[in-house]
């Protein structure tokens, strides 16, 4: 009997790409912790991946690709440092060598990735570029995904990131992990980056992108770590509550046949009870701190949605009021679209239509068209609703969401 053949090993290029996708953010954090220079760490990693492509083809893929890349990148960073060093910097070099012997888990932030997020929130970096820079350099997202998260074009986001890195280099902004006492001043940008990372992964309802599935877990981990690090910061607790509420529902977002299941049709028995309890506990803690903000308000909205689904009651008026509060904290396109729907559900469909139609730059924004379909239906415009739903379906890459919209899912009563 012929012996079964082993599957051929992955080519070196595929192994390097897999390592880059899975480990780039962690590798960058570890290398940057030594170089104290994000741009230099990126250059060192680029050298490491180039070396991998050149050597793995001849020598085979190592048993621990991530460890191999880290070793080579640190060596490359060391060479860069040596070339730039002068006699006056001998002390710095010795300090780096001493740090190399230390356990990387000794960071006061509990994780090098979280520390690097706070580094990217340096006050000298343009505030509009801080969160995108974190998403790219720490969490490994490309400019196109980051652009989608912030509703700008890929070219605009690419330029924003290039300018930020150029400023870091030209202004000599060093990689310096701030003291924990300084962290609250940089917290807002870090929370925004964690939230954007989770939202990007949440959009992958199919779960087809393994990198994004891992990113959801990483965002939850970072949110928990941030809340643990700064339990007196209400917004850190609010973000943790928000992510826990959303993540609790993940198992119920798809039917057995793969169909999309909106929140108002989900089976609460499929939700994670542990995550719901964690979400409610974090939200109570945030409320006790008496410093309301964006993420607490979003968490309160999700909490109310959960209670609405579990009890069968309708909380349309409180939800509309909460969205008004949220719009005061964060008048983003996404928030304003959701606010319009909330007001329509509360009976103010004419005002909601006016709000939606007054918005600019929404022609290619899928949630706007989906919202227009729902609000138009509530306003009695069946044809307008169907047309908007068709546009929304055309802008979605998810076959299940397209089927939901084209099948008239927007006509179903929300929240009941």
C-alpha positions in Angstrom: 0.0 0.0 0.0 1.4 3.3 -1.0 2.3 5.5 1.9 0.4 8.8 2.2 2.5 11.7 1.0 3.1 14.7 3.3 1.7 18.0 2.0 4.5 20.1 0.4 5.9 22.7 2.8 4.7 26.3 2.3 7.0 28.3 0.0 9.3 30.8 1.8 7.4 33.8 0.5 4.1 32.4 1.9 5.7 31.6 5.2 7.2 35.2 5.4 3.8 36.7 4.5 2.0 34.6 7.1 4.5 35.7 9.8 4.1 39.3 8.7 0.3 39.2 8.9 0.2 37.4 12.2 3.1 39.0 14.0 4.1 42.3 12.5 2.6 44.4 15.2 4.1 42.4 18.0 7.5 42.3 16.2 7.5 46.0 15.7 6.6 46.6 19.3 9.5 44.4 20.5 12.1 46.0 18.1 10.9 49.5 18.8 11.2 48.9 22.6 14.9 48.5 22.0 15.6 51.1 19.3 13.2 53.8 20.7 12.6 54.8 17.1 9.5 53.5 15.2 10.8 54.4 11.8 14.2 52.6 12.5 12.3 49.6 13.8 10.2 49.4 10.5 13.4 49.6 8.5 14.9 46.8 10.6 11.9 44.6 10.1 11.9 45.3 6.4 15.5 44.0 6.3 14.5 40.9 8.3 11.7 40.0 5.9 14.0 40.6 2.9 16.5 38.3 4.5 13.8 35.7 5.1 12.8 35.6 1.5 16.5 35.3 0.5 17.6 32.6 3.0 14.5 30.5 3.7 14.4 29.4 0.1 17.9 27.8 0.4 17.9 26.8 4.1 14.3 26.1 4.7 11.7 27.9 6.8 12.8 27.9 10.5 10.8 26.1 13.1 10.0 29.5 14.8 9.7 32.1 12.0 8.7 34.9 14.3 11.7 34.3 16.6 14.0 34.2 13.6 12.6 37.5 12.3 12.9 39.1 15.7 16.5 38.1 16.0 17.5 39.3 12.5 15.5 42.6 13.0 17.2 43.3 16.3 20.6 42.6 14.7 19.7 45.0 11.8 18.5 47.6 14.3 21.8 47.2 16.2 23.8 47.7 13.0 21.8 50.9 12.3 22.5 52.1 15.8 26.1 51.3 15.5 26.5 53.2 12.3 24.8 56.3 13.7 26.5 56.1 17.1 29.2 58.5 18.3 31.5 58.5 21.3 29.0 60.6 23.2 26.3 57.9 22.8 28.3 55.0 24.2 26.2 55.2 27.3 23.0 54.8 25.3 24.3 51.8 23.5 25.3 50.1 26.8 21.8 50.9 28.1 20.2 49.2 25.1 22.4 46.1 25.6 21.4 46.0 29.2 17.7 46.3 28.2 18.2 43.3 25.8 18.7 41.1 28.8 15.5 42.2 30.5 12.2 40.4 30.1 10.0 42.3 27.7 7.0 41.7 29.9 8.4 44.1 32.5 6.7 47.0 30.8 4.6 49.0 33.2 1.8 48.8 30.6 1.7 45.1 30.8 2.3 44.5 27.1 4.7 46.0 24.6 1.9 46.6 22.1 -0.1 48.7 24.5 3.1 50.6 25.4 3.7 51.3 21.7 0.2 52.6 21.3 0.9 55.2 23.9 4.2 56.1 22.2 2.3 56.7 18.9 0.1 59.2 20.8 3.1 61.5 21.3 1.7 65.1 21.5 4.1 66.2 18.8 2.4 63.9 16.3 -0.7 65.3 14.4 -3.7 64.2 16.4 -5.5 63.1 13.2 -2.6 60.8 12.4 -2.1 59.3 15.9 -4.8 56.6 15.8 -4.1 55.6 12.1 -0.4 55.4 12.9 -1.2 53.0 15.8 -3.4 50.9 13.5 -0.6 50.6 10.9 2.5 50.3 13.0 1.2 48.3 16.0 -1.8 46.4 14.8 -0.6 45.8 11.2 -3.5 47.2 9.2 -2.9 48.5 5.7 -3.7 52.0 4.6 -6.9 50.9 2.7 -8.4 49.3 5.8 -7.5 52.3 8.0 -9.0 54.7 5.4 -12.2 52.8 5.5 -12.3 52.9 9.3 -12.0 56.7 9.2 -14.2 57.3 6.1 -11.4 58.9 4.0 -9.9 57.8 0.7 -6.9 55.4 0.7 -4.7 58.1 -0.9 -5.6 60.6 1.7 -4.8 58.2 4.5 -1.6 57.1 2.9 -0.5 60.7 2.7 -1.5 61.3 6.3 0.6 58.3 7.5 3.6 59.3 5.3 3.6 62.8 6.7 3.4 61.5 10.3 6.3 59.2 9.8 8.3 62.0 8.1 7.6 64.3 11.0 8.7 61.7 13.5 12.0 61.3 11.6 12.7 64.9 10.8 11.7 66.2 14.3 13.7 63.5 16.0 10.7 62.2 17.9 12.2 59.3 19.8 10.6 56.1 20.9 10.1 56.9 24.5 7.5 55.0 26.5 5.7 57.5 28.7 5.4 57.1 32.4 2.1 55.6 33.5 1.3 58.9 35.1 1.5 60.6 31.7 -0.7 58.0 30.0 -4.1 59.7 30.7 -3.1 62.7 28.5 -2.6 60.2 25.6 -5.5 58.0 26.4 -8.1 59.4 24.0 -6.1 58.5 20.9 -5.3 55.0 22.2 -8.9 54.3 22.8 -9.8 55.5 19.4 -7.3 53.2 17.8 -8.5 50.2 19.8 -12.1 51.0 18.9 -11.2 51.4 15.2 -9.4 48.1 15.2 -12.3 46.3 16.7 -14.7 48.0 14.3 -12.7 47.0 11.3 -12.7 43.3 12.4 -16.4 43.5 13.4 -17.2 44.4 9.8 -15.9 41.0 8.7 -19.2 39.2 9.5 -18.2 36.3 7.3 -15.2 35.6 9.4 -13.3 34.8 6.2 -10.3 36.9 7.1 -8.3 35.1 9.8 -6.2 38.3 10.5 -9.3 40.3 11.3 -10.7 37.5 13.5 -7.5 37.6 15.5 -7.7 41.4 15.6 -11.1 41.3 17.4 -9.5 39.3 20.2 -6.5 41.6 20.3 -8.7 44.7 20.5 -10.6 43.1 23.4 -7.3 42.2 25.1 -6.0 45.7 24.8 -9.2 47.2 26.0 -9.1 45.0 29.1 -5.5 45.8 29.7 -6.1 49.6 29.4 -9.0 49.4 31.8 -6.9 47.4 34.2 -4.0 49.9 33.9 -6.3 53.0 34.4 -9.4 51.9 36.3 -10.1 55.5 37.3 -10.5 56.5 33.6 -14.2 56.3 32.8 -13.7 56.2 29.1 -11.4 53.2 29.3 -14.1 51.4 31.2 -16.7 52.6 28.7 -14.7 51.2 25.7 -14.3 47.9 27.5 -18.0 47.7 28.1 -18.8 48.6 24.5 -16.5 45.9 23.0 -17.7 43.3 25.5 -21.3 43.9 24.6 -20.5 43.6 20.9 -18.3 40.6 21.2 -20.9 38.8 23.4 -23.2 38.7 20.4 -20.7 37.4 17.9 -22.1 33.8 18.0 -25.6 35.0 17.2 -24.8 37.1 14.1 -25.1 34.2 11.7 -27.8 31.6 11.3 -27.1 27.9 10.8 -27.4 28.5 7.1 -24.9 31.4 7.2 -27.7 34.0 6.9 -27.1 37.4 8.5 -29.1 37.9 11.7 -29.6 41.5 12.8 -29.6 42.4 16.5 -33.3 42.6 16.8 -33.7 39.0 15.5 -30.9 37.4 17.5 -31.4 34.7 20.1 -30.0 36.2 23.4 -29.5 32.6 24.6 -26.6 32.4 22.1 -24.9 35.5 23.6 -22.0 35.1 25.9 -23.3 35.6 29.4 -19.8 36.1 30.8 -19.1 38.9 28.4 -22.5 40.6 29.0 -21.9 40.6 32.7 -18.4 42.0 32.1 -19.8 44.7 29.9 -22.5 45.7 32.5 -19.9 45.7 35.3 -17.5 48.0 33.3 -20.4 50.3 32.4 -21.5 50.6 36.1 -17.9 51.4 37.0 -17.7 54.1 34.3 -20.9 55.7 35.6 -19.6 55.7 39.1 -16.6 57.8 38.0 -18.9 60.6 36.9 -17.1 61.7 33.8 -19.4 60.9 30.8 -17.9 60.5 27.3 -18.2 59.0 23.9 -17.5 55.3 24.7 -19.6 55.2 27.8 -22.5 56.6 25.8 -22.0 54.0 23.0 -21.8 51.3 25.7 -25.0 52.6 27.2 -26.7 52.4 23.8 -25.6 48.8 23.4 -26.7 47.9 26.9 -30.1 49.3 26.2 -30.3 47.4 22.9 -29.5 44.2 24.8 -32.2 44.9 27.4 -34.6 45.7 24.7 -33.9 42.3 23.0 -34.0 40.3 26.2 -37.1 41.8 27.6 -39.1 42.5 24.4 -39.8 46.1 25.6 -39.3 49.0 23.2 -36.9 51.7 24.4 -37.1 54.0 21.3 -37.3 57.3 23.2 -34.3 56.6 25.6 -32.3 55.4 22.6 -33.0 58.5 20.6 -31.9 60.7 23.6 -28.7 58.7 24.0 -27.9 59.1 20.4 -28.4 62.9 20.8 -25.9 62.8 23.7 -23.5 60.7 21.6 -23.7 63.1 18.7 -22.5 65.8 21.1 -19.4 63.8 21.9 -18.7 62.4 18.5 -20.6 63.9 15.5 -19.0 61.5 13.1 -20.8 60.3 9.9 -21.5 56.9 11.4 -22.9 58.3 14.6 -25.1 60.8 12.8 -26.5 58.1 10.5 -27.3 55.9 13.5 -28.9 58.9 15.3 -31.2 59.5 12.3 -32.4 55.9 12.4 -33.0 56.1 16.2 -35.2 59.1 15.7 -37.1 57.5 12.9 -37.8 54.5 15.1 -39.1 56.9 17.7 -41.6 58.3 15.2 -39.7 61.3 13.9 -39.2 59.8 10.4 -39.6 63.1 8.6 -36.8 64.8 10.6 -34.7 61.7 10.2 -35.0 61.8 6.4 -34.0 65.4 6.5 -31.0 64.6 8.6 -29.9 61.8 6.3 -30.3 63.9 3.1 -28.4 66.8 4.6 -25.3 64.7 5.0 -22.5 65.1 2.5 -19.9 62.6 1.2 -22.2 59.6 1.8 -22.6 58.4 -1.8 -20.4 55.3 -1.3 -21.1 54.9 2.4 -23.0 51.6 2.7 -24.6 52.3 6.2 -26.1 55.5 4.9 -28.0 53.7 2.2 -29.1 51.0 4.6 -30.3 53.6 7.0 -32.1 55.5 4.2 -33.9 52.2 3.3 -35.1 51.7 6.8 -36.2 55.4 7.4 -37.9 55.5 4.0 -39.8 52.4 4.8 -40.9 53.9 8.1 -42.0 57.0 6.2 -44.2 55.0 3.9 -42.0 55.3 0.8 -41.8 51.6 -0.2 -40.2 52.2 -3.6 -37.6 54.6 -2.1 -36.8 52.1 0.5 -36.3 49.3 -2.0 -34.1 51.5 -4.2 -31.9 52.5 -1.2 -31.7 48.9 -0.1 -30.5 47.9 -3.5 -27.8 50.6 -3.4 -26.7 49.4 0.1 -26.6 45.8 -1.1 -24.4 46.8 -4.1 -21.9 48.5 -1.7 -21.6 45.4 0.5 -19.0 42.7 0.0 -20.9 40.2 2.2 -23.4 38.0 0.3 -25.5 37.4 3.4 -25.9 41.1 4.0 -26.8 41.6 0.4 -29.4 38.9 0.6 -30.8 40.4 3.8 -31.2 43.9 2.2 -32.6 42.6 -1.1 -34.9 40.3 0.7 -36.5 43.3 2.6 -34.8 42.9 5.9 -35.1 46.6 6.4 -38.9 46.2 6.8 -38.6 44.2 9.9 -39.3 45.9 13.2 -36.1 46.8 15.0 -35.6 46.1 18.7 -38.7 44.0 19.2 
